[in-house]
Amino acid sequence: WPVPLLGQIDTEFMDVPEEVLISVMRTHQKYFALRDRSGKLAPYFITISNMEADDKGAAIIAGNERVLRARLSDGRFFWDQDRKETLLSRLPSLEKITFQAKLGTVADKAERIAALAAELAPALSADKKTAQKAAQLCKADLVSGMVYEFPELQGIMGGYYAQNDGLGEGIAAAICDHYKPLGPGDAIPETAEGHAVALADKIDSLVGFWSIDDKPTGSKDPFALRRDALGIIRILLE
């Protein structure tokens, strides 16, 4: 039967963004991440054993702590390495990534999003320059080591790297939130600039795929166009 065991995270990893730690624990190791009373991420995790061990789980905990330490060391390495390059310096690498054969590269998409976000900004009471800059850089983290290893952190890491580059909270928040909402249980972007970039990204995808007649079917929607459409509606309504 399930036996919960409490393990500890080395304090040296606690200055890595909490989303990295949570992703490693939850997605990769199937652990429970924990917070303290104030809501701050705690240096502990819970793993589930399927038996009651004679040593009260000490060996199991030690083994899981060792595995987690190795995974978090990878995360720490990517965090340290990625911050040596700016988001702006990564843009040329997006030209090597195909978004869709008929719709060009991710660099092409970023240019389209930037132009569209600038057009949308006034209607959303967003700062035009901030929205345009965030849109230009919003895909740059796709060529970072962290997102290559942990793709579920795309956008989120871009926000952290924008802060590291000194681009300001407005640009960082818009980049971090531009994939939102990721589903019915997810919040929409928090800022007006985030609304502009998120809408631009989703509208570009819908218009692009409709223009090449690659629409979702009843059983197939590989580019999550339904989610994009619902996201546009939710952002506009809310």
C-alpha positions as CSV (number, residue, x, y, z in Angstrom):
1,W,0.0,0.0,0.0
2,P,1.2,3.6,-0.5
3,V,3.6,4.8,2.1
4,P,4.6,8.5,1.9
5,L,8.3,9.3,2.7
6,L,9.7,12.8,3.3
7,G,13.0,13.6,1.6
8,Q,15.2,16.7,1.7
9,I,16.5,19.0,-1.1
10,D,20.1,20.3,-0.8
11,T,19.9,24.0,0.0
12,E,22.4,24.8,-2.8
13,F,19.6,24.2,-5.3
14,M,17.0,26.5,-3.7
15,D,18.1,29.6,-5.6
16,V,17.3,28.0,-8.9
17,P,13.8,29.1,-10.2
18,E,11.2,27.2,-8.3
19,E,9.5,26.2,-11.6
20,V,12.7,24.2,-12.5
21,L,12.7,22.4,-9.1
22,I,8.9,21.7,-9.3
23,S,9.2,20.4,-12.9
24,V,12.1,18.0,-12.0
25,M,10.2,16.7,-8.9
26,R,6.7,16.5,-10.3
27,T,7.2,15.8,-14.0
28,H,10.4,13.8,-14.1
29,Q,10.5,12.1,-10.7
30,K,6.8,11.9,-9.8
31,Y,7.4,13.5,-6.4
32,F,5.2,15.9,-4.5
33,A,6.8,19.4,-4.2
34,L,6.0,21.2,-0.9
35,R,5.5,24.7,0.2
36,D,5.8,26.3,3.7
37,R,3.1,28.2,5.5
38,S,4.0,31.4,3.6
39,G,3.7,29.7,0.2
40,K,7.4,29.6,-0.4
41,L,8.8,26.4,-1.9
42,A,10.2,24.3,0.9
43,P,13.4,22.3,0.6
44,Y,11.6,19.0,0.9
45,F,9.7,16.5,-1.2
46,I,7.4,13.5,-0.7
47,T,7.9,10.3,-2.6
48,I,5.6,7.3,-2.4
49,S,6.9,3.8,-1.6
50,N,4.8,0.7,-2.1
51,M,6.0,-1.0,1.1
52,E,6.8,-0.3,4.8
53,A,10.5,-0.8,5.1
54,D,12.2,-2.1,8.3
55,D,14.4,1.1,8.4
56,K,11.3,3.3,8.1
57,G,12.3,4.1,4.5
58,A,15.7,5.6,5.2
59,A,17.4,3.7,2.3
60,I,14.5,4.6,-0.1
61,I,14.7,8.2,0.9
62,A,18.5,8.3,0.5
63,G,18.2,6.7,-3.0
64,N,15.6,9.2,-4.1
65,E,17.6,12.1,-2.7
66,R,20.6,10.9,-4.7
67,V,18.6,10.7,-7.9
68,L,17.0,14.1,-7.4
69,R,20.4,15.7,-6.6
70,A,21.7,14.5,-10.0
71,R,18.6,15.9,-11.9
72,L,18.7,19.2,-10.0
73,S,22.5,19.5,-10.8
74,D,21.5,19.4,-14.5
75,G,18.9,22.1,-13.9
76,R,21.5,24.2,-12.0
77,F,24.0,23.8,-14.8
78,F,21.6,24.9,-17.5
79,W,20.4,27.9,-15.4
80,D,24.0,29.1,-14.9
81,Q,25.0,28.5,-18.6
82,D,21.9,30.0,-20.2
83,R,22.3,33.3,-18.3
84,K,25.6,33.9,-20.0
85,E,23.8,34.6,-23.3
86,T,21.1,37.3,-23.8
87,L,17.7,36.5,-25.3
88,L,18.5,39.0,-28.1
89,S,21.7,37.1,-29.0
90,R,19.6,33.9,-29.3
91,L,17.3,35.2,-32.1
92,P,19.5,34.2,-35.0
93,S,19.3,30.5,-33.8
94,L,15.5,30.6,-34.3
95,E,16.1,30.8,-38.0
96,K,17.2,27.2,-37.9
97,I,14.0,25.9,-36.3
98,T,11.1,25.2,-38.6
99,F,7.7,26.3,-37.2
100,Q,5.8,24.7,-40.1
101,A,7.1,24.0,-43.6
102,K,4.7,26.4,-45.3
103,L,4.7,29.0,-42.5
104,G,8.4,29.4,-42.2
105,T,10.8,29.3,-39.2
106,V,10.2,30.2,-35.6
107,A,12.1,33.4,-36.3
108,D,9.5,34.3,-39.0
109,K,6.7,33.6,-36.5
110,A,8.4,35.8,-33.9
111,E,8.6,38.7,-36.4
112,R,4.9,38.3,-37.3
113,I,3.9,38.2,-33.6
114,A,5.9,41.3,-32.9
115,A,4.2,43.3,-35.7
116,L,0.7,42.0,-34.6
117,A,1.3,42.7,-30.9
118,A,2.2,46.3,-31.7
119,E,-1.0,46.6,-33.7
120,L,-3.1,45.1,-30.9
121,A,-1.5,47.0,-28.0
122,P,-3.5,50.3,-28.2
123,A,-6.8,48.4,-28.2
124,L,-5.7,46.5,-25.0
125,S,-4.4,49.6,-23.2
126,A,-0.9,48.0,-23.4
127,D,2.4,49.8,-24.0
128,K,3.2,49.3,-27.6
129,K,7.0,49.2,-27.4
130,T,6.9,46.8,-24.4
131,A,4.5,44.4,-26.2
132,Q,6.5,44.5,-29.4
133,K,9.8,43.8,-27.7
134,A,8.3,41.0,-25.6
135,A,6.8,39.5,-28.7
136,Q,10.1,39.7,-30.6
137,L,11.9,37.8,-27.8
138,C,9.1,35.5,-26.6
139,K,10.4,32.4,-28.5
140,A,14.1,33.0,-27.8
141,D,14.2,30.6,-24.8
142,L,13.4,27.7,-27.2
143,V,17.1,27.5,-28.0
144,S,18.2,27.6,-24.4
145,G,19.7,24.6,-22.7
146,M,17.0,24.6,-20.0
147,V,14.0,24.5,-22.3
148,Y,15.7,21.9,-24.5
149,E,16.0,19.7,-21.5
150,F,12.7,20.8,-19.9
151,P,10.4,21.8,-22.7
152,E,7.4,22.3,-20.3
153,L,9.3,25.4,-19.0
154,Q,9.1,27.3,-22.3
155,G,8.0,30.9,-21.8
156,I,8.6,30.7,-18.1
157,M,12.4,30.5,-18.5
158,G,12.2,33.3,-21.1
159,G,10.7,35.5,-18.4
160,Y,13.5,34.8,-16.0
161,Y,16.2,35.4,-18.7
162,A,14.5,38.7,-19.7
163,Q,14.8,39.7,-16.0
164,N,18.5,38.6,-16.0
165,D,19.0,40.7,-19.2
166,G,17.6,43.8,-17.4
167,L,14.7,44.2,-19.8
168,G,12.2,45.1,-17.1
169,E,9.3,43.4,-15.4
170,G,6.8,44.3,-18.2
171,I,8.7,42.5,-20.9
172,A,9.6,39.6,-18.6
173,A,5.9,39.1,-17.5
174,A,4.6,39.2,-21.1
175,I,7.2,36.6,-22.2
176,C,6.5,34.4,-19.2
177,D,2.7,34.4,-19.8
178,H,2.4,34.4,-23.5
179,Y,1.4,30.7,-23.8
180,K,-1.4,31.2,-21.4
181,P,-4.1,30.0,-20.9
182,L,-2.9,26.4,-21.4
183,G,-6.3,25.0,-20.6
184,P,-9.6,25.7,-18.9
185,G,-8.0,25.6,-15.5
186,D,-5.2,28.0,-16.3
187,A,-5.2,31.8,-15.8
188,I,-4.9,34.3,-18.6
189,P,-1.8,36.5,-18.7
190,E,-1.6,39.0,-15.9
191,T,-0.6,42.2,-17.8
192,A,-2.0,44.1,-20.8
193,E,1.2,43.5,-22.6
194,G,0.9,39.8,-21.9
195,H,-2.6,39.9,-23.4
196,A,-1.2,41.5,-26.5
197,V,1.6,39.0,-27.0
198,A,-0.6,36.0,-26.2
199,L,-3.3,37.1,-28.6
200,A,-0.8,37.8,-31.3
201,D,0.8,34.4,-31.0
202,K,-2.5,32.6,-31.0
203,I,-4.0,34.7,-33.8
204,D,-0.9,34.1,-36.0
205,S,-1.2,30.4,-35.6
206,L,-4.9,30.3,-36.4
207,V,-4.6,32.5,-39.4
208,G,-1.5,30.7,-40.6
209,F,-2.9,27.2,-40.5
210,W,-6.3,28.2,-41.9
211,S,-4.5,30.0,-44.8
212,I,-2.6,26.8,-45.8
213,D,-5.8,24.7,-45.2
214,D,-4.4,22.7,-42.4
215,K,-7.3,22.8,-40.0
216,P,-7.9,20.5,-37.0
217,T,-10.1,17.5,-37.5
218,G,-12.3,15.6,-35.1
219,S,-9.4,13.4,-34.1
220,K,-6.3,15.4,-34.8
221,D,-5.1,18.8,-33.7
222,P,-1.3,18.6,-33.5
223,F,-0.8,22.4,-33.1
224,A,-3.4,22.8,-30.4
225,L,-5.4,25.2,-32.5
226,R,-8.6,24.6,-30.6
227,R,-6.8,25.6,-27.4
228,D,-5.5,28.7,-29.1
229,A,-9.1,29.7,-30.2
230,L,-10.5,29.1,-26.7
231,G,-7.5,31.1,-25.3
232,I,-8.3,34.1,-27.5
233,I,-12.0,34.0,-26.5
234,R,-11.1,33.8,-22.7
235,I,-8.6,36.6,-22.9
236,L,-11.1,38.9,-24.7
237,L,-13.9,38.0,-22.3
238,E,-11.9,38.3,-19.1
